[in-house]
Every structure is written in structure tokens, then in C-alpha cells.
Amino acid sequence: MADENIIGNYRLIKCILTGQSTQVWEVVETSSHRHFAMKLLLPEKHSDTTAKSMLYHEASVGLEMVHGNVIRIVHVSNEKTDHYFVMEFFPSGSLKARLVQKQFDFVREHAHSIFKQAATGFAYINTSGWVHRDIKPDNLLVNSKAELRIIDFAIAQRVQTDSFFSRIFRRKGLVQGTRSYMSPEQIRGQYLDGRADVYSFGATLYELVTNRPPFRGATQQDLLQKHIIEKPVPPIMHSPDLTQEMSDLILKCLAKKRDDRPQGFHDVLKALNQIRVYKNDPIRAREH
């Protein structure tokens, strides 16, 4: 009789997370006894072609990524019965979970390092030709040593260019993302490049330093409208011990027009290397 706790060459140990169409499990490879994480399509979603294609899209984009701040994919199933991929086991919580658990001191203490690691990882992703499209605290894992991994490429999209021909031939895309973090151009279904991720990163930093998103809306449509037209309250107003420079950088990332934002994560990193997050942070040597 088949062992129901074994899928492929992996034994299921513990369910870490259950989403709408997938579960993430801690698993052990039966041949090597090494621990990994498995993202597994729920059995009831096997006939859902959208959920299945998103899972395999996430895996295929992840396989291209080889960077210390991006979760590493090690195996993708090619089975008819089970649909999954296997990644490095990174025991940690997301930054969102740390906020929910009120681990504000941890986030604050490691903020500079966390922000720089994330910006480094996203610079690599954009330079590799991808827009992540779903940057948010939930998709940034940070372990107890404050080491960071970026996850979830389910809706990642190739970096697009804006030209006369691309405007003619580009169909207005399905608007996907998480409403609290979406750039105006993402909401409008326009072409996306790395600056859309810079905006979402700005919204993420805003939440990490103030414990609230830049905008809240009475309805989903109201929230999206605020991203398009409303100016965010400077984060320093919610968090007075933030430096003016950090508050200004976050607001610059959240500029409505992409041309007004940092033009990529290398610019974000350059700025982060020259400023402190909080007024009482130690002065850091400038990095080149």
C-alpha cells in the first residue's frame, strides 16, 4: 500500500501554511534525509487550470533565480497525480507575521539590513527581466538572524517596454496584485517595469516602519483610487523617530508617476547606503 505521507521522493513532515489553492509543507527527501519546503497544489484544485498554471509559473520563474536573497527552487514535479515544487527550507516567519505578532523591536533593530537585503534581491529580479508584482511584507521571509528571502513568483511578469508598437499590440492585462501595495500603473493595467516594484516596495517599507499601510479604503475600489490620486501621509508623522531622509525615500518610492520614483532598486540601495532608518541608529560608514 502506498504511503500517503510520501509524495515523489519526499516525506511530508508538517504543514506550514495553507492558502486558497496550495499548501506549503516541511518535507524530508527520502534519499538524502535533507529538509526542504514543498508547495503543493490542493487535491480539490487539480482540475483548476488557472491555479495549476500559476503554481508552475511560480516554479519556472523561481528556477531562473540564483541569488542569496531569493528562495531557491530545487525540484519541480512532472507527475500527473501530484502538482508541486520543492524549495530550500528556510524556517522563519514573514515580515507580515512578525508585525501581527507585534515583534516591532526585532523589525526595528534589523530594519536597515532587512531593507537593503530586500532591495538587493529585487534589483537582481528586475535585472533578470522580471517584475515581481506582489511585493508585500507577506512575501519577505526573515529568520532569527535577520537573513531575508523573497518568495512567491506566482504573478511575476516579464519587464515590459513602452513603445508605439507595444501599446498597439499589448492587451490590457488582467489586473493582479495585492491592493494595499499596487502601483497606479499596475491598477490601470498599463505596461510594467521595475519601477512598479519600487512603488510596492515603498508601500511595504511604509507598513514596516509605521505598522500601517500607506492607504486604507472603505471599499476595495476606494483603496485602489487612493493609490492613484491621494498623497500618503509622510511616514514620519506616524513614526516620529524615523529620520527625515528615510521618510522622504519612502515617499519618493510611492510617487504616483513612475518617472518621479527611484529609477530602479540600484538607486534605492544607493540611497539606503547613505541614510539611517531611525534617528538613534548608529552612524554607518558609507558603502560604495
Secondary structure as UniProt FT lines:
FT   TURN            4..5
FT   STRAND          6..7
FT   TURN            8..9
FT   STRAND          10..18
FT   STRAND          22..29
FT   TURN            30..32
FT   STRAND          35..41
FT   HELIX           43..45
FT   TURN            46..47
FT   HELIX           49..64
FT   TURN            68..69
FT   STRAND          73..76
FT   STRAND          84..88
FT   STRAND          93..94
FT   HELIX           95..100
FT   TURN            101..102
FT   HELIX           104..109
FT   HELIX           111..127
FT   TURN            128..129
FT   STRAND          130..131
FT   HELIX           137..139
FT   STRAND          140..142
FT   TURN            144..145
FT   STRAND          148..150
FT   TURN            154..155
FT   STRAND          157..158
FT   HELIX           164..169
FT   HELIX           179..181
FT   HELIX           184..187
FT   TURN            188..189
FT   HELIX           194..210
FT   HELIX           220..229
FT   HELIX           235..238
FT   TURN            240..241
FT   HELIX           244..253
FT   HELIX           258..260
FT   HELIX           265..272
FT   TURN            273..274
FT   TURN            279..280
//
